[in-house]
C-alpha cells in the first residue's frame, strides 16, 4: 500500500501548484451559493410553509452543500484516462508494478483530498456561518465523513468505467458529458430528490446516483436520523461502491485486451 499512498501524496503536492485554479473555483462556488440563495428565496417568497416537505433553509442547505460536494468529487478521472489513451502514456501506467484501477483510484484520491481542504471546507464554513445554516456537527458530521469517502468510491466507479470506454473510442467527450448530466440530475445535486414526483423519486432511490449526493446530504442535514437510518444509508453506499468497483475491475480485464496506442 505504500506505493499507492505515495501516489496520493504526490498528487496532493502537484495539486498545490495550481493555486489559481482553486481560487477561481472557490469564487465560482461563492457566486453559485449567492445565486441559489436569491433564486430559492424568490420561489419561497409566496409561501411561509414547506414545499414538498422542505423549508427554504433546508432547500438552500441541501443545494449549496451539494455544490460543495460536487467540487469535492470532480477528480476528472475519466478525462485523464482518455488523455493518457490519446497520448500513449497509458502504456507506461500498465507497465508499472501496480494494479491500474488501484493506481487511478489513489491518484485521484489525492485530488479529492486537495479539493476537500481547499474547496469544500471554506465553502462549508461560508454556508454555516455567513448564511446561518443549521447543521449538526456531532454524529451527523462523523458519519458524513464516512459517507463522503464511499460517495467518492461510487463516483470514481462511474468515472473509471466511462474512462475505460476510451480504450474503444479514444475520445469520450460526449459520453463523459452525458454521464455528468445524468449523475447530477438523478442524484439530487441540481434538484432535491423530494421535489421529484413520488413515483420517479422511488425509482431514483433504487439507483446508485443518489448515493453520491443525496445520501451524504441527508446524513449531514437530517436531524431525525437514528443509528439504524445511518447504518442503512451507509450499507446502501457500500453495496453500490462494491458493485461499481468490481464491475470496473471486470471491465478492465476485457478492455485491456483490445488496447491500441497510436504510433506504437
Secondary structure per residue as TSV (DSSP state, phi and psi in degrees):
chain	resnum	aa	ss	phi	psi
A	1	X	-	360.0	-17.9
A	2	X	H	-58.1	-41.4
A	3	X	H	-65.8	-34.6
A	4	X	H	-72.1	-42.7
A	5	X	H	-65.7	-35.0
A	6	X	H	-63.1	-35.8
A	7	X	H	-64.9	-44.4
A	8	X	H	-62.4	-42.6
A	9	X	H	-62.1	-41.6
A	10	X	H	-63.7	-38.0
A	11	X	H	-67.2	-38.7
A	12	X	H	-61.6	-44.0
A	13	X	H	-65.2	-38.0
A	14	X	H	-66.3	-40.5
A	15	X	H	-63.6	-30.5
A	16	X	T	-63.9	-18.4
A	17	X	T	-76.3	-17.3
A	18	X	-	-103.5	60.3
A	19	X	H	-66.4	-36.1
A	20	X	H	-62.5	-40.0
A	21	X	H	-59.7	-46.4
A	22	X	H	-66.9	-37.2
A	23	X	H	-62.2	-49.2
A	24	X	H	-69.6	-33.6
A	25	X	H	-65.2	-41.8
A	26	X	H	-64.8	-42.9
A	27	X	H	-60.7	-40.5
A	28	X	H	-61.7	-39.3
A	29	X	H	-62.9	-39.7
A	30	X	H	-63.2	-44.7
A	31	X	H	-62.5	-38.9
A	32	X	H	-64.8	-42.1
A	33	X	H	-61.0	-43.6
A	34	X	H	-63.8	-42.5
A	35	X	H	-61.0	-46.0
A	36	X	H	-61.9	-39.7
A	37	X	H	-59.8	-52.7
A	38	X	H	-73.1	-33.4
A	39	X	H	-62.8	-52.1
A	40	X	H	-76.7	-22.6
A	41	X	H	-63.8	-41.0
A	42	X	H	-69.9	-34.4
A	43	X	H	-66.1	-38.4
A	44	X	T	-86.7	-1.0
A	45	X	T	-62.0	-32.3
A	46	X	T	-92.1	8.9
A	47	X	-	-145.4	143.0
A	48	X	S	-102.1	0.6
A	49	X	S	-102.1	-176.2
A	50	X	-	-80.0	154.8
A	51	X	B	-116.7	120.0
A	52	X	T	53.2	38.3
A	53	X	T	80.3	7.0
A	54	X	B	-124.9	133.3
A	55	X	-	-79.1	171.9
A	56	X	H	-59.1	-45.8
A	57	X	H	-62.8	-39.7
A	58	X	H	-66.1	-42.0
A	59	X	H	-65.6	-44.1
A	60	X	H	-61.8	-46.0
A	61	X	H	-59.3	-45.8
A	62	X	H	-59.5	-49.9
A	63	X	H	-74.2	-37.5
A	64	X	H	-72.8	-37.2
A	65	X	H	-68.0	-33.9
A	66	X	H	-61.7	-40.1
A	67	X	H	-64.8	-37.5
A	68	X	H	-67.0	-40.1
A	69	X	H	-66.7	-36.0
A	70	X	H	-59.0	-46.0
A	71	X	H	-64.7	-28.3
A	72	X	H	-71.4	-36.5
A	73	X	H	-86.0	-12.5
A	74	X	-	-78.9	84.2
A	75	X	-	-95.4	-14.8
A	76	X	-	56.6	40.9
A	77	X	H	-62.6	-40.3
A	78	X	H	-65.3	-41.2
A	79	X	H	-65.6	-39.6
A	80	X	H	-64.5	-40.3
A	81	X	H	-65.0	-39.1
A	82	X	H	-65.7	-42.7
A	83	X	H	-64.2	-40.9
A	84	X	H	-67.4	-28.8
A	85	X	H	-69.6	-43.8
A	86	X	H	-68.3	-36.3
A	87	X	H	-83.2	-19.4
A	88	X	S	93.3	-3.7
A	89	X	T	-66.1	-16.0
A	90	X	H	-60.1	-30.4
A	91	X	H	-63.0	-42.6
A	92	X	H	-64.1	-35.5
A	93	X	H	-69.6	-35.3
A	94	X	H	-71.2	-26.7
A	95	X	H	-79.9	-14.3
A	96	X	S	-68.5	150.0
A	97	X	S	-77.6	50.4
A	98	X	S	-138.0	159.2
A	99	X	-	-74.8	130.2
A	100	X	H	-60.6	-42.0
A	101	X	H	-65.0	-44.4
A	102	X	H	-64.7	-36.9
A	103	X	H	-57.9	-49.6
A	104	X	H	-69.3	-35.4
A	105	X	H	-61.0	-50.3
A	106	X	H	-77.3	-29.5
A	107	X	H	-61.4	-45.4
A	108	X	H	-80.7	-18.9
A	109	X	H	-63.0	-36.3
A	110	X	H	-61.8	-38.8
A	111	X	H	-64.6	-41.9
A	112	X	H	-62.4	-42.5
A	113	X	H	-62.4	-42.8
A	114	X	H	-61.3	-44.4
A	115	X	H	-63.9	-35.7
A	116	X	I	-63.9	-45.6
A	117	X	I	-73.4	-44.0
A	118	X	I	-89.5	-30.4
A	119	X	I	-110.9	-50.4
A	120	X	I	-68.5	-48.8
A	121	X	H	-61.6	-47.4
A	122	X	H	-61.6	-39.3
A	123	X	H	-65.6	-39.9
A	124	X	H	-62.7	-44.7
A	125	X	H	-61.8	-41.6
A	126	X	I	-60.9	-45.8
A	127	X	I	-64.9	-41.6
A	128	X	I	-73.8	-46.9
A	129	X	I	-93.3	-35.5
A	130	X	I	-82.2	-44.5
A	131	X	S	-98.0	6.9
A	132	X	-	56.4	44.0
A	133	X	-	-74.5	134.2
A	134	X	-	-92.6	101.6
A	135	X	-	-125.0	133.4
A	136	X	-	-72.5	129.2
A	137	X	-	-106.5	11.4
A	138	X	S	-91.4	-115.3
A	139	X	H	-61.7	-38.3
A	140	X	H	-56.5	-44.5
A	141	X	H	-67.5	-40.0
A	142	X	H	-63.9	-45.7
A	143	X	H	-68.6	-31.6
A	144	X	H	-61.7	-41.0
A	145	X	H	-60.3	-43.9
A	146	X	H	-63.1	-43.0
A	147	X	H	-63.9	-37.6
A	148	X	H	-65.1	-40.2
A	149	X	H	-62.8	-41.0
A	150	X	H	-69.0	-37.0
A	151	X	H	-62.5	-37.3
A	152	X	H	-62.4	-42.7
A	153	X	H	-61.4	-41.6
A	154	X	H	-66.8	-45.6
A	155	X	H	-63.2	-41.9
A	156	X	H	-62.4	-38.6
A	157	X	H	-57.2	-44.9
A	158	X	H	-63.3	-48.2
A	159	X	H	-61.9	-40.0
A	160	X	H	-66.0	-43.1
A	161	X	H	-64.4	-42.9
A	162	X	H	-65.2	-40.1
A	163	X	H	-61.9	-35.8
A	164	X	H	-66.2	-23.3
A	165	X	T	-64.1	-21.8
A	166	X	H	-67.5	-18.5
A	167	X	H	-66.5	-23.2
A	168	X	H	-99.5	-40.9
A	169	X	H	-108.1	-12.2
A	170	X	S	67.3	-64.6
A	171	X	-	-92.0	131.0
A	172	X	-	-123.8	23.6
A	173	X	H	-54.5	-53.3
A	174	X	H	-64.4	-42.3
A	175	X	H	-64.0	-43.4
A	176	X	H	-66.7	-40.8
A	177	X	H	-65.2	-39.6
A	178	X	H	-64.0	-42.6
A	179	X	H	-59.6	-42.4
A	180	X	H	-62.8	-43.9
A	181	X	H	-64.5	-44.8
A	182	X	H	-61.9	-45.9
A	183	X	H	-63.5	-46.4
A	184	X	H	-64.4	-40.0
A	185	X	H	-73.6	-47.4
A	186	X	H	-85.4	-5.0
A	187	X	T	-94.5	-12.2
A	188	X	T	93.6	6.6
A	189	X	S	-72.2	-31.1
A	190	X	S	-95.4	-46.5
A	191	X	S	-127.6	126.9
A	192	X	-	-55.6	140.2
A	193	X	G	-55.5	-35.0
A	194	X	G	-60.5	-17.1
A	195	X	G	-83.8	-10.8
A	196	X	S	-77.2	153.1
A	197	X	-	-54.9	146.2
A	198	X	H	-55.9	-44.3
A	199	X	H	-62.2	-42.4
A	200	X	H	-70.3	-38.1
A	201	X	H	-62.1	-39.5
A	202	X	H	-64.9	-35.4
A	203	X	H	-68.4	-44.9
A	204	X	H	-62.9	-32.3
A	205	X	T	-69.5	-15.2
A	206	X	T	-91.5	-8.9
A	207	X	S	-96.6	160.1
A	208	X	G	-74.1	-17.4
A	209	X	G	-59.5	-42.4
A	210	X	G	-68.0	-16.2
A	211	X	G	-74.3	-12.1
A	212	X	T	-85.1	-42.1
A	213	X	T	-116.6	-50.9
A	214	X	H	-62.4	-45.3
A	215	X	H	-64.1	-50.4
A	216	X	H	-58.4	-38.4
A	217	X	H	-67.1	-40.9
A	218	X	H	-65.1	-41.0
A	219	X	H	-61.7	-39.3
A	220	X	H	-76.8	-36.5
A	221	X	H	-105.4	-19.5
A	222	X	-	-82.1	111.9
A	223	X	T	-79.8	-13.6
A	224	X	T	-92.9	0.3
A	225	X	-	-65.6	136.3
A	226	X	-	-99.8	176.1
A	227	X	H	-59.9	-37.7
A	228	X	H	-63.0	-41.2
A	229	X	H	-63.4	-45.4
A	230	X	H	-59.1	-46.8
A	231	X	H	-63.4	-40.9
A	232	X	H	-60.9	-45.5
A	233	X	H	-67.2	-39.7
A	234	X	H	-65.2	-39.0
A	235	X	H	-65.2	-37.7
A	236	X	H	-61.5	-44.0
A	237	X	H	-65.4	-41.5
A	238	X	H	-60.1	-40.6
A	239	X	H	-60.7	-50.4
A	240	X	H	-70.5	-34.5
A	241	X	H	-62.5	-43.5
A	242	X	H	-64.7	-43.5
A	243	X	H	-60.2	-46.6
A	244	X	H	-74.0	-38.8
A	245	X	H	-67.8	-44.1
A	246	X	H	-66.7	-42.1
A	247	X	H	-61.2	-40.3
A	248	X	H	-65.2	-37.4
A	249	X	H	-64.9	-42.2
A	250	X	H	-67.5	-39.4
A	251	X	H	-66.4	-36.3
A	252	X	H	-61.0	-42.0
A	253	X	H	-60.3	-38.2
A	254	X	H	-76.2	-45.2
A	255	X	H	-67.0	-33.6
A	256	X	T	-67.6	-16.9
A	257	X	T	-78.7	-18.9
A	258	X	S	-112.5	8.2
A	259	X	-	-64.2	133.8
A	260	X	-	-132.8	143.5
A	261	X	-	-119.8	128.8
A	262	X	T	-62.4	127.4
A	263	X	T	86.1	2.0
A	264	X	-	-149.2	360.0
